[in-house]
Amino acid sequence: MKKTNPLCFVLILASVFSLSCCSVSEVAQKTKKGFLDGSSYVVDKSKKAYGKSKNVLGLGKSKKITVTPMTVEKKLFGKMPNGDQVSIYTLTNANKMQVSLLNYGGTVKDILVPDRNGKFANVSLGFNTVEEYMEKSPYFGCITGRYANRIKDGQFTLDGKSYQLAKNNGPNHLHGGELGFDKRIWDAKISDVGTGIVFTRTSPDGEEGYPGNLRCTVTYTLTDENELKVEYEATCDQATVLNLTNHTYFNLAGEGSATILNHELTLPGAHFVATDETNIPTGVEKVDGTPMDFRKATAIGKRIENKHMQLKVGKGYDHTWLVPSTGEELSLAAILRDPASGRVLEIRTDQPGIQLYTGNYLDGTLVGHGGKRYAFRSGLCLETQVYPDSPNHQGEDGWRSCVLRPGETYRHLTVHKFTVD
C-alpha cells in the first residue's frame, strides 16, 4: 500500500479549511444581526468549520479548538428628560480589552485594559448616569465640536461674513458652545466590518451660531492589537469652520486613582502654542529650556509647579504641542506611561496638534463610575486637533486651515494603542 506524503496531508487540510471558513463580510453581517437583536455575537464560524474538516478527514472528535470571541453588546443606559433613550455599547476584543460608548455625546465611558500582571482596570474617567453627564460633566470622554478648544471672543470672519458664537468660557467660545456635540444624542449602528460603532448626526445651519448643515460621522473601532481607532468625517453645504476631537480623561493607574502627576509623558513636538491668560494663542514657541519640553519621557508632576508664565496662565498644562510630521499617514503625537502599573498609551494621528490638559479644574467634588472622587489632577486629556483659535488665523504660515467648504470632506484619524512594559 502506498504511503501518504505528510506534505500532501497538510495541503489537503489547508484546502478544506479554506473552503469551510466564512468571509469577512459574512462575519460582519452576522455580527450586525446579533447587535440589532440586542445581544452580543460570538464569532463561532471557525469552530464549525474545524469540526467539519475533522469529519471529512476522518479524525473524529479527538481535539477541540477554542476561539476567543469579539463581541458588541447594546444595553439601555438611561433616558433624557424628553424620553429619548441613551444606549451603552460595549466592544470586547480577543484579549478581553473593553471599550464602552454612549450615544449621548458619542462618549467613551470605559476603557478596560490590563496592567503588566494582567489585572484589568478602567483607565477612563466618567459617570454612572445620564443625569451626571448632563449636569456635571467637564467633557468626560465626549466628541467635542463643531470647534474643539477655544475661539477668541466667540467671533470669526469667513468669506467676508462675521459670525458670533456663544461665550461659554470667560470671554471666549469653547468646545462648540452651550449645546455642543457633547450634549447631543447621536444615531448609532454597528460597523459593517470590524468591532466598532458608527455615530452620525447632522448639525443644522445656525446651530450654536455656525453656518451650514454639517453631516458628521465618527467611527470607533477596537482592534485585537488593543487599539482604539477614532475616525471622523464631515461634509457641509456651506463654508464653515470645523475641529473635531475626543475629550477622554485618562488615568493609566485606573480611574479614581489619586493623581496623574507620576505618569511619564513623551511629546515629540519641539514647539507648542503659547497662550494668554484666557488660553488664547499668542504665538508658536520652542520648548527648548522650558518646562514644556517633553521630548524625553518626563514625569508630568516634575515641573508642573514651575514659575514659568505658561504654567501660570494655564493653571498647569493646558496647551497644544505641534505634532512633528513623519511623512506617513499617522505621526507619533504622544506616549503616556504609568510606571506603577506598566500601562502605556501611544497616540498617533494625522492632525497637526495635540492638546495636553492635566485636570487642573478637577477638585474632588465629582464622584466617578468607580465610586471614587476625582481629585485635583487625577485625570489628563490628550486631544488631537488643529490649533486653538484657528478660525482667526486663516492663511497664516504654519496654521493648518480649519475651513470646510462644499464638495470637500473633513477627515481625521487618531489611533490610541494600549500596551504594557
MARLO-212691 format. One record per atom (N, C-alpha, C): residue in three letters; x, y, z. Coordinates in steps of 0.2 Angstrom, whole numbers, plus 2048, in hexadecimal, padded with zeros to 3 digits. Atoms other than C-alpha are relative to their C-alpha. Last residue first. Layout:
<nodes>
alaXYZ;...
</nodes>
This chain:
<nodes>
asp7F9802800;asp81E8EC895;asp8037FC806;val7FD8007F9;val80C8EC891;val8077FF7FF;thr7FB8057FF;thr8028F1881;thr802800807;phe7FF8017F9;phe7F38FC87C;phe8057F9800;lys7FE8077FF;lys7F290386B;lys8037FF807;his7FD8017F9;his7E8913868;his8027F9801;val7FF8067FD;val7E6917855;val803800807;thr7FC8017FA;thr7E092784E;thr8007F9803;leu7FF8067FD;leu7D992B83D;leu805800806;his7FC8007FA;his7D193B837;his8017F9802;arg7FE8077FE;arg7C893E826;arg805801806;tyr7FC8007FA;tyr7BE94D821;tyr8027F9802;thr8018047FB;thr7B794B80F;thr805801806;glu7FA8037FD;glu7B6958802;glu7FE7FC806;gly7FC805804;gly7A895B7F6;gly8067FD803;pro804805803;pro7A196A800;pro8047FC7FB;arg8047FD805;arg7AF97280A;arg7FC7FB7FD;leu803805804;leu7B796E81A;leu7FB8037FC;val8067FE804;val7C397B822;val7FE7FA7FC;cys8058047FD;cys7CF975830;cys7F98017FC;ser8077FD801;ser7DE97A826;ser7FB7FB804;arg804803805;arg7EF97482D;arg7F8803800;trp8078017FD;trp7F8982836;trp7FC7FC7FA;gly7FF8047FA;gly80B982832;gly7F97FE803;asp7FB806801;asp80A991827;asp8007FC806;glu7FA7FF7FD;glu7FA99B82A;glu8057FA7FF;gly7FB7FE805;gly7EC99981D;gly807801803;gln801803807;gln7DE99882A;gln8068037FB;his7F9800803;his7E499D83B;his8007FD7F9;asn7FD7F9800;asn7D49A3843;asn8078007FE;pro8047FC804;pro7CB99283F;pro8028077FF;ser7FE801807;ser7DA989846;ser7FC8047FC;asp8017FA803;asp7D698F858;asp8028007F9;pro8057FC7FD;pro7DE980860;pro7FF8067FC;tyr7FF7FB7FB;tyr7E9976854;tyr7FA804803;val7FC7FA803;val7E396784A;val801805806;gln8047FB803;gln7DE957853;gln8058057FD;thr7FD7FE807;thr7E494885D;thr7FB8057FD;glu8057FF805;glu7DE949870;glu8048027F9;leu7FC800806;leu7E994187D;leu7FC8007FA;cys803801807;cys7DF94388D;cys8068017FB;leu7FD7FB805;leu7E594189F;leu7FD7FE7FA;gly801803807;gly7DD9398AF;gly8038057FB;ser801808800;ser7E093A8C2;ser7FE7FD7F9;arg7FB803804;arg7E694C8C1;arg8007F8800;phe7FC7FB804;phe7DC9528D0;phe8057FC7FC;ala7FC7FB7FD;ala7D29438D6;ala8038057FB;tyr7FA7FE804;tyr7C593A8CE;tyr803806802;arg8007F9802;arg7BB9328DC;arg8068017FB;lys7FB7FC7FD;lys7B991F8DC;lys8008077FD;gly8027FF7FA;gly7A99148D8;gly805805804;gly7FE8057FC;gly7B090C8C9;gly7FF801807;his804807800;his7A49158BE;his8047FB804;gly800803806;gly7AC9268C4;gly7FC7F9800;val7FF8077FE;val7A89318D2;val7FF7FC7FA;leu803805804;leu7AA9448CE;leu8027F9802;thr8078007FF;thr7AE9508DC;thr7FC7FB7FC;gly8038057FC;gly7C094B8DD;gly7F9800802;asp7FF7FE7F9;asp7C795B8D5;asp7FD7FB806;leu8028057FB;leu7CA9588C3;leu801801807;tyr8067FE7FD;tyr7CE9688BB;tyr7FC7FB803;asn7FF7FB7FB;asn7E09658B7;asn7FA803803;gly8058017FB;gly7DC9548AF;gly801806805;thr7FE8047FA;thr7ED9548A6;thr7FB800806;tyr8037FD7FA;tyr7E895A895;tyr8017FB806;leu7FF8047FA;leu7F4955886;leu7FC805806;gln8017FC7FA;gln7EE95B875;gln8017FC807;ile8038047FB;ile7F5952866;ile800804806;gly7FF7FE7F9;gly7F895B856;gly7FD7FB804;pro7F97FC7FF;pro7FB959843;pro801801807;gln8017F97FE;gln7EE94B841;gln806803802;asp7FF7FC806;asp7F193A838;asp7FF808801;thr8057FC803;thr7F3931848;thr8028037FA;arg7FE7FE806;arg7FC925853;arg7FA8037FC;ile8057FD805;ile7FA922865;ile8038037FA;glu7FD7FC806;glu803916870;glu7FB8037FC;leu8057FE805;leu7FC911881;leu8048047FB;val7FD7FB805;val80790788D;val7FB8017FB;arg8047FE806;arg8028FD89C;arg8038057FC;gly7FD802806;gly8108F78A7;gly7FC8017FA;ser804805803;ser8058F88B7;ser8047FD7FA;ala8038057FB;ala8119028C2;ala7FD7FA7FC;pro7FB8057FD;pro81B90A8B4;pro7FE7FB804;asp8018007F9;asp80B9128AB;asp8057FB803;arg7FE8067FC;arg81091689A;arg7FF801807;leu8017FF7F9;leu80A92388D;leu8017F9803;ile7FF8067FD;ile81192487B;ile7FF801808;ala7FE8017F9;ala80C932870;ala8017F9803;ala8027FA7FC;ala80993985F;ala802800807;leu8008007F8;leu81292C854;leu7FE806803;ser7FA7FE7FC;ser80D92F842;ser7FF7FF807;leu8007FE7F9;leu800927837;leu806801803;glu8077FE7FF;glu7FE926824;glu7FF802807;glu805806801;glu811926822;glu7F9802802;gly801802807;gly81C93581E;gly7FB7FA7FF;thr7FB805802;thr822935830;thr8007FF7F9;ser802804806;ser81A946835;ser8057FB7FE;pro7FB800806;pro81F94D846;pro7FD7FB7FB;val7FE807801;val80F94F851;val8058007FA;leu800802807;leu80E961857;leu8037F97FF;trp7F9802802;trp80A96286A;trp7FF7FF7F8;thr7FF804806;thr7FA96A86F;thr8078007FE;his7FD7FD806;his7F8971881;his8007FB7FA;asp806800803;asp7EF96E892;asp8028047F9;tyr800801807;tyr7FD96989D;tyr7F98007FD;gly7FD806802;gly7FC9718AE;gly8017FF7F9;lys8018037FA;lys7F19808B3;lys8037F8800;gly804806801;gly7F29848A1;gly7FE7FC806;val8067FE803;val7F79968A4;val7FC7FA7FE;lys8057FB7FC;lys8039918B1;lys7FA8017FD;leu8038047FB;leu80B9828A8;leu7FB804804;gln805805803;gln80E98D899;gln7FC7FC805;met8067FD801;met81699A8A4;met7FB7FC7FD;his8017FE807;his82398E8AA;his7F98037FF;lys8037F9801;lys82398E8BD;lys8008027F9;asn7FB7FB802;asn82597B8BD;asn7FD807800;glu8017FB7FC;glu8179718C6;glu8068067FF;ile8067FD800;ile8159658B8;ile7FF806804;arg8007F8801;arg8279628B7;arg7FA804800;lys7F97FE7FF;lys8299508BD;lys801807800;gly8007FC7FA;gly81694C8BE;gly807803802;ile8047FA801;ile8159468AC;ile800805806;ala8068007FB;ala82393A8AF;ala7FC8077FF;thr7FF7FC7F9;thr82F93C8A0;thr7F97FF804;ala8058017FB;ala832931890;ala801803807;lys7FE8067FC;lys83D93A885;lys7FB7FF805;arg7FD805805;arg836946878;arg8037FA803;phe8018077FF;phe82B94D886;phe8037FB7FB;asp7FC805804;asp83195F886;asp7FF7F9803;met805803805;met82396A88D;met8047FB7FB;pro8038067FD;pro82D96D89D;pro7FB7FD7FB;thr8067FE7FD;thr838979892;thr7FD7F9803;gly7FF7FD7FA;gly84A97888C;gly7FA802804;asp7F98007FE;asp84597487A;asp801804807;val8008037F9;val832972878;val807801803;lys7FC8067FF;lys83297E869;lys8007FE808;glu7FA7FF7FD;glu82498B867;glu8047F9801;val7FD806800;val81598D85C;val807801803;gly7FB801805;gly80B99D85F;gly8027F9801;thr7FC7FA801;thr7FF9A686B;thr8067FF7FB;pro7F97FF802;pro7F299986B;pro8038067FF;ile8007FE807;ile7E299B876;ile8078007FD;asn7FF806804;asn7E2992886;asn7FF8017F9;thr806803801;thr7DA9A0890;thr8017FA7FB;glu8038037FA;glu7EA9A5898;glu7F97FE7FF;asp8017FB7FB;asp7F39A6888;asp7FC7FD806;thr8077FD7FF;thr7F999787E;thr800806805;ala8007FC7FA;ala80998F877;ala7F9803800;val8047FA801;val80698186A;val800804806;phe8078007FD;phe81497486B;phe7FD8077FF;his8037FA7FF;his824970862;his7F97FF803;ala7FB7FB7FD;ala831962862;ala7FD807800;gly8007F9803;gly823955861;gly805804803;pro7FA7FF804;pro828943866;pro8008077FD;leu8037FD805;leu81C943875;leu8068027FB;thr7FC7FE806;thr821936881;thr7FC8037FB;leu8037FE806;leu818934892;leu8068027FB;glu7FB7FD804;glu81C92B8A2;glu7FD8017F9;his7FF803807;his80E9298AE;his8058037FC;asn7FB805800;asn81292E8C0;asn8007FD7F9;leu7FA7FC800;leu80793E8BF;leu8067FB7FF;ile7FD802806;ile7F89348BA;ile8078037FF;thr7FC7FB804;thr7F19348CB;thr8027FD7FA;ala7FF7F97FD;ala7E692C8D8;ala8038057FB;ser7FA8007FD;ser7DF91C8CF;ser802808801;gly8017FF7F9;gly7CD91E8CB;gly806800804;glu8047FA7FE;glu7CF9188BA;glu7FE800807;gly8078027FF;gly7DC90A8B9;gly7FC807802;ala8008047F9;ala7EF90C8BA;ala7F97FE801;leu7FD806802;leu7EF9128A7;leu8007FB807;asn7FC8017FA;asn7E49218AC;asn8027F97FF;phe7FC8067FE;phe7DD92889C;phe803800807;tyr7FB7FE7FA;tyr7D0936899;tyr8037F9802;thr8008057FA;thr7C7933888;thr806802805;his7FD7FC7FA;his7C494387E;his8007FB806;asn8038047FA;asn7C293C86C;asn803803806;thr7FC8047FD;thr7C594885D;thr7FD7FC806;leu8038057FC;leu7BD952850;leu8057FC803;asn7FB8037FC;asn7C2963849;asn7FE7FB804;leu8018077FD;leu7B796B83C;leu8077FE803;val7F98027FC;val7B597C834;val7FE7FA804;thr8008007F9;thr7A797F827;thr8077FF803;ala7FA8007FD;ala7A4981814;ala7FF801808;gln7FD7F9800;gln79397C810;gln807800803;asp8037FD806;asp78B96B80B;asp802807800;cys8057FA7FE;cys796962818;cys7FE8037F9;thr8027FC806;thr79F951818;thr7FB806802;ala8057FB800;ala7A7948827;ala8008037F9;glu8017FD806;glu7B293982B;glu7FA805800;tyr8057FB801;tyr7BA93383B;tyr7FF8027F9;glu8007FD806;glu7C392383F;glu7FA8057FF;val8067FC801;val7C791D850;val8018047FA;lys7FF7FB806;lys7D290E852;lys7FA804800;leu8077FD801;leu7D3905863;leu8018057FA;glu8007F9802;glu7E28F9862;glu7F9803800;asn8027FB7FA;asn7E48EA86D;asn8018077FD;glu7FA7FE7FE;glu7EC8E085E;glu800805806;asp7FD8057FB;asp7DC8D685D;asp807802801;thr7FC805804;thr7D48E6856;thr8037FB805;leu7FB8047FB;leu7C78F185E;leu8037FB7FC;thr7FF807802;thr7BE8FD851;thr8057FE805;tyr7FB8037FB;tyr7B690E855;tyr8017F97FE;thr8008077FF;thr7AE917846;thr8057FE805;val7FA8017FB;val7A9929846;val7FF7F8801;thr7FF8077FF;thr79E92F837;thr8067FF805;cys7FA8037FC;cys798941836;cys7FF7F8801;arg8018077FF;arg78C94A82A;arg8067FD802;leu7FA804800;leu78D95D82B;leu7FE7F8802;asn8028067FD;asn77F968826;asn8067FB7FF;gly801806804;gly787979823;gly7FD7FA804;pro804801807;pro78D98782E;pro8007F97FD;tyr7FC802805;tyr791986841;tyr7FC8007F9;gly7FD7FA803;gly78899184E;gly8047FE7FA;glu7FB7FD7FC;glu78598385A;glu8038067FD;glu7FF8037F9;glu77B97A84D;glu806803804;gly8017FC7FA;gly77998683F;gly8007FD807;asp7FE7F9801;asp77797A831;asp7FE804806;pro8037FB805;pro773969838;pro803807800;ser8017F97FC;ser77F95D840;ser7FD8057FB;thr7FF7FA804;thr77C94C838;thr7FF806805;arg8057FB7FF;arg78093D842;arg8018057FB;thr8027FB805;thr78992C841;thr7FB805802;phe8047FB7FE;phe79292084C;phe7FF8057FB;val8007FA804;val799910845;val7FB805803;ile8077FD800;ile79D902852;ile8018067FC;gly8007F87FF;gly7AC8F6851;gly7F8802800;thr8037FF7F9;thr7B28E4851;thr7FF807801;gly7FD7FE7FA;gly7B68E283E;gly7FC800807;val7FA804800;val7AD8E382E;val804802806;asp801805804;asp79B8EA82C;asp8067FB800;ser7FC7FF806;ser79D8F583B;ser7FF7F97FC;ile7FA804800;ile78F8F3848;ile8048017F9;lys801807803;lys783901848;lys8067FD800;ala7FB805800;ala780912851;ala7FE7F97FD;asp803806803;asp77692284F;asp8067FB800;trp7FD802807;trp77E92F85A;trp7FC7FA7FE;ile800807802;ile775937869;ile8027FF7F9;arg805802805;arg77C94986C;arg7FF7F8800;lys8068007FD;lys78595087B;lys7FA7FE7FC;asp7FF8047FA;asp79794D876;asp7F97FF803;phe801807801;phe793953865;phe8007FC806;gly7FC803805;gly79196586C;gly7FF7F97FE;leu802807802;leu78396C875;leu8047FD7FB;glu8048027FB;glu78A97B87E;glu7FD7F97FF;gly8057FB7FD;gly79897E872;gly7FC7FC805;gly806800803;gly7A2973866;gly7FA803803;his803806801;his7B096E871;his7F98007FD;leu7FD8067FE;leu7B497F878;leu7FC7FA7FE;his804806802;his7B0991872;his8047FA801;asn7FF804806;asn7B999F87B;asn7FB7FB7FF;pro8017FB806;pro7B79AE887;pro7FF7FC7FA;gly7FE7F97FF;gly7B59A2896;gly7FE8047FA;asn7FA8017FD;asn7B299188F;asn804806801;asn8028057FA;asn7A0990889;asn8077FE804;lys7FA7FF7FC;lys7A199F87D;lys7FF7FC806;ala8017FF7F9;ala794999870;ala807801804;leu8028067FD;leu79899C85E;leu7FF801807;gln7FF8007F9;gln7989AB853;gln7FD7FA804;tyr8058047FC;tyr79B9AA841;tyr802801807;ser7FE8017F9;ser7A29B7835;ser7FB7FB804;lys8058007FC;lys7A19B5822;lys8027FF807;gly8027F97FF;gly7AF9BA816;gly7FA801805;asp8027FE807;asp7B29A8810;asp7FD807801;leu7FF805806;leu7B39A2822;leu7FD8037FA;thr8037FE807;thr7B59AE831;thr8027FB7FB;phe7FB801806;phe7B79A8843;phe7FD8027FA;gln8017FC807;gln7B09AC854;gln8057FD7FB;gly806803803;gly7AD9A3865;gly7FF8037F9;asp8067FC800;asp7B99B086D;asp7FA7FD7FD;lys7FF7FA7FC;lys7C89A5868;lys7F98047FF;ile8007FB805;ile7C3994862;ile7FF806804;arg8027F9800;arg7C898686E;arg8008047FA;asn7FB7FB7FD;asn7CA97386E;asn7FC8077FF;ala7FD8027FA;ala7BF967863;ala805806802;tyr7F97FE7FF;tyr7B5970856;tyr8037FE806;arg7FC800806;arg7A5968850;arg807801800;gly8017FD806;gly7A995F85B;gly7FA805800;thr8017F97FF;thr7AF954869;thr8008037F9;ile7FE7FD806;ile7AC941869;ile7FE808801;cys8057FF805;cys7AA93B87B;cys8048037F9;gly801805805;gly7B5932887;gly7FC8027FA;phe7FD807800;phe7B293D896;phe7FE7FC7FA;tyr7FE803807;tyr7AE94F890;tyr8037F9800;pro7FB7FB803;pro7AE9578A1;pro8037FD7FA;ser7FB802803;ser79E94D8A6;ser8058057FD;lys7FA7FF7FD;lys7939538B3;lys8067FF7FC;glu8007FB7FC;glu7819558AD;glu807802803;met8037FA802;met77F94B89E;met801806804;tyr7FD7FD806;tyr78C93E8A1;tyr7FD8067FE;glu7F97FD7FE;glu78693C8B3;glu8038037FA;glu8017FA7FD;glu77493A8AD;glu806804802;val8017FB805;val77892D8A1;val800807803;thr8067FE802;thr77F9228AF;thr8008067FB;asn805806800;asn78E9188B4;asn7F98027FE;phe8068017FB;phe79B9258B1;phe7FC7FA7FF;gly807800803;gly7AC9278A8;gly7FB7FF806;leu8057FC7FB;leu7BF9278A9;leu7F98007FD;ser8047FA802;ser7C891A89E;ser7FB803805;val7FB7FA800;val7D690E8A3;val7FC8067FE;asn8037FB805;asn7CA9008A8;asn804806801;ala8037FA7FD;ala7D48F28B0;ala7FE8057FB;phe8047FB804;phe7D98E18AB;phe7FE805805;lys8057FE7FD;lys7E78D68B4;lys7FC8067FC;gly806803803;gly7F28CD8A8;gly7FA802804;asn8018077FC;asn8028CF8B3;asn7F97FD7FD;arg7FB805802;arg8098DD8A7;arg7FF7F9803;asp7FA7FE7FE;asp7F88E68A8;asp8067FB7FF;pro7FC8047FB;pro7E98E189E;pro806804802;val7FA803803;val7DD8ED895;val8047FD806;leu7FD8057FB;leu7CB8F2898;leu8067FD7FD;ile7FA803804;ile7C690288F;ile8037FB805;asp7FB8047FD;asp7B5909895;asp8057FD7FB;lys8028017F9;lys7A9917891;lys8067FC804;val7FD8067FE;val7AF91D880;val7FF800808;thr7FB8007FB;thr7A292987B;thr8037F9802;gly7FB805803;gly79992B86A;gly8067FF805;gly7FA7FD801;gly79193A873;gly8057FC7FD;tyr8007FA7FE;tyr78392F879;tyr807803800;asn8037FC806;asn78492086E;asn7FF807802;leu8077FD800;leu78F91987C;leu7FE8047FA;leu8027FA803;leu79E90E87A;leu7F9802801;ser8077FF7FF;ser7A7900884;ser7FE8077FD;val8017F9801;val7B88FA87F;val7F8800800;gln8067FD801;gln7BE8E9885;gln8008077FF;met8007F97FF;met7CE8DF884;met7F98027FE;lys8057FE7FB;lys7CA8CC885;lys801808802;asn7FC8007FA;asn7D98C887B;asn7FD802806;ala7FE8077FF;ala7CE8C286C;ala804800807;asn7FC803805;asn7C58D386C;asn8037F9803;thr7FB8057FC;thr7B68D9876;thr8047FD7FA;leu7FC804805;leu7AB8E8870;leu8067FC804;thr7FA8037FD;thr79E8EE87C;thr8037FC7FB;tyr7FE806804;tyr7908F9876;tyr8077FE802;ile7F98017FF;ile786904882;ile8027FA7FC;ser7FE807800;ser77590B87D;ser808800801;val7F9800801;val76D91B881;val8027F9801;gln7FC8057FD;gln75A91B87E;gln8088017FF;asp7FB803804;asp75192B87A;asp8047FB804;gly802807801;gly74392E887;gly8057FD7FB;asn806801805;asn743941886;asn7FF7F97FF;pro8077FD7FD;pro74D942897;pro7FB7FF7FB;met8007F9800;met75A93688F;met7FA803803;lys8047FC804;lys75A924893;lys801807801;gly8057FB7FC;gly76691789A;gly7FC8047FB;phe7FC7FD7FB;phe77490A895;phe7FC805805;leu8037F97FF;leu7698FE88B;leu805803806;lys8058007FA;lys7748F0885;lys7FE807801;lys8047FA7FF;lys77E8EB875;lys7FB800806;glu8068017FC;glu78C8DE874;glu7FC807801;val8037FA7FF;val7998DC867;val7FA7FF803;thr8077FF7FF;thr7A48CD868;thr7FF807800;met8007F8801;met7B58C6862;met7F9802800;pro8057FC804;pro7B58B4868;pro802807800;thr8027FB7FC;thr7C58A986C;thr7FB8057FD;val7FF7FA803;val7C589A862;val7FD805805;thr8037FB7FC;thr7C988986A;thr8018077FC;ile7FD7FA802;ile7CC87A85F;ile7FC805804;lys8047FB800;lys7C9868865;lys8048077FF;lys7FD7FA7FD;lys7D2858862;lys7FA8057FF;ser7FA8017FC;ser7CE84585F;ser802807803;lys8007FA7FC;lys7BC848859;lys8067FF805;gly8048017FA;gly7BD83D84A;gly800806804;leu7FD8007F9;leu7CC83E83F;leu7FC800806;gly8018067FC;gly7C483782F;gly804800807;leu7FA803800;leu7CB845824;leu8007FA804;val7FE802807;val7BA84B81F;val8067FC800;asn804805803;asn7B584A831;asn8017FD7F9;lys7FE8067FD;lys7C3854837;lys7FC7FA7FE;ser7FA803803;ser7BF86182A;ser8037FA803;lys801803806;lys7AE863830;lys8067FD7FD;gly8048067FF;gly7B3866842;gly7FF7FC7F9;tyr7FB8057FE;tyr7C087383C;tyr7FD7F9802;ala7FC802806;ala7B287C832;ala8067FB802;lys804804804;lys7A687C841;lys8057FD7FA;lys8008077FC;lys7B488384C;lys7FC7FB7FC;ser7FA804801;ser7B889083F;ser8007FA804;lys800803807;lys7A689683E;lys8067FC7FF;asp7FF8077FF;asp7A689A851;asp8007FC7F9;val7FE802806;val7A78AD851;val8027F8800;val7F98037FF;val79E8B1860;val8017FD7F9;tyr7FF805805;tyr7908BE85E;tyr8077FD800;ser7F9800803;ser78A8C986C;ser8007FA7FB;ser7FC8057FC;ser7778CB86F;ser8078017FD;gly7FE7FE7F9;gly76B8D986B;gly8047FB804;asp8048047FC;asp7648D185B;asp801801807;leu8067FD801;leu76C8DF851;leu7FB7FC804;phe8007F97FD;phe77D8DA858;phe7F9802800;gly8008017F9;gly77A8C7853;gly800807804;lys8078037FE;lys7758CC842;lys8007FF807;lys8067FB800;lys7848D8840;lys7FA7FD802;thr7FF7FC7FA;thr7908CA846;thr7FB806800;lys8028047FA;lys7898BE839;lys801805806;gln808800801;gln78B8CC82B;gln7FD7FC806;ala8037F97FE;ala79D8CF831;ala7F9800800;val8007FF7F9;val7A18BC831;val7FD807802;glu8058047FC;glu79B8BA820;glu800801807;ser8077FD801;ser7A48C9819;ser7FB7FC804;val8007FB7FC;val7B58C2820;val7F9803800;ser7FC7FA802;ser7B28B2817;ser7FF805805;cys8057FA803;cys7AD8A281F;cys8048067FE;cys8007F97FC;cys7B9893821;cys7FC8057FD;ser8058017FB;ser7B5881819;ser7FF807804;leu807801803;leu7BD882808;leu7FB801806;ser8027FA805;ser7CD88980F;ser7F98007FE;phe8017FA7FC;phe7CD87C81E;phe7FE8067FB;val8078017FD;val7CB86E811;val7FE806805;ser8057FE805;ser7DA875807;ser7F97FF803;ala8007F9802;ala7E5876816;ala7FB8027FB;leu8037FD7FA;leu7E186481B;leu7FF8087FF;ile807802800;ile7E585E80A;ile7FC803805;leu8037FC805;leu7F586880A;leu7F97FE7FF;val8017F97FE;val7FA86081A;val7FD8057FB;phe8067FF7FB;phe7F684F814;phe7FF807803;cys807800803;cys800852805;cys7FB800805;leu8017F9803;leu81085780F;leu7F98007FC;pro8027FB7FB;pro80E847819;pro7FF8077FE;asn7FB7FB7FF;asn80F83C809;asn7FE805805;thr8017F9802;thr80382E80A;thr805805802;lys8017FB7FA;lys80A81D80A;lys7FE8077FD;lys7FC7FA801;lys8078117FB;lys7FE805806;met8047FA800;met800800800;met804806800;
</nodes>
